[in-house]
């Protein structure tokens, strides 16, 4: 795993942790974490989208190197 991917993963985990901590400390209402549209579920979806985007960027970068 490259450094940029590791950094992205760490940042995503930190964001998820801070959201859960804010909920546990009652800074965010528990209702924001309802099953139908929870912050954590949205965060997981964003993590998937970012992972896919990074994968495509690295694939394009690799193809560009091979063409050079």
NORGIKA-V678238 format. One record per residue. SS is DSSP state (H for helix, E for strand, L for the rest). PHI is phi in degrees with one decimal (999 if undefined). D_LAST is the distance of its C-alpha to the last C-alpha in Angstrom with 2 decimals. Layout:
BEGIN
ss-><SS:SS>
phi-><PHI:PHI>
d_last-><D_LAST:D_LAST>
END
This chain:
BEGIN
ss-><L:L:H:H:H:H:H:H:H:H:H:H:H:H:H:H:H:H:H:H:H:H:H:H:L:L:L:L:L:H:H:H:H:L:L:L:L:L:H:H:H:H:H:H:H:H:H:H:H:H:H:H:H:H:H:H:H:H:H:H:H:H:H:H:H:H:H:L>
phi-><999:-74.2:-60.8:-64.9:-67.7:-62.8:-62.9:-61.5:-60.3:-63.2:-64.4:-64.8:-64.7:-63.4:-62.7:-61.0:-61.1:-65.5:-64.9:-66.6:-63.6:-60.7:-65.0:-64.8:-91.2:63.4:-81.5:-121.6:-65.2:-59.5:-64.6:-67.6:-103.6:-63.8:-65.4:-74.1:-154.1:-87.8:-62.2:-66.7:-62.7:-65.1:-63.9:-61.9:-64.6:-64.7:-60.9:-63.2:-64.5:-64.7:-62.2:-64.6:-61.9:-64.6:-58.9:-66.7:-61.7:-66.4:-65.6:-64.9:-64.7:-65.6:-64.7:-61.3:-67.5:-68.0:-74.4:-74.5>
d_last-><23.71:21.61:23.55:22.87:24.13:27.09:27.89:27.87:30.09:32.49:32.83:33.62:36.20:37.75:38.13:39.73:42.02:43.09:43.93:46.03:47.68:48.52:50.12:52.06:53.33:54.35:52.10:50.76:53.25:53.03:53.17:49.61:48.66:50.41:49.08:48.29:45.86:45.39:43.18:41.92:41.05:39.16:37.34:36.38:35.06:32.97:31.61:30.57:28.90:27.02:25.94:24.66:22.83:21.17:20.25:18.56:16.70:15.43:14.54:12.53:10.84:10.15:8.85:6.47:5.25:5.53:3.81:0.00>
END
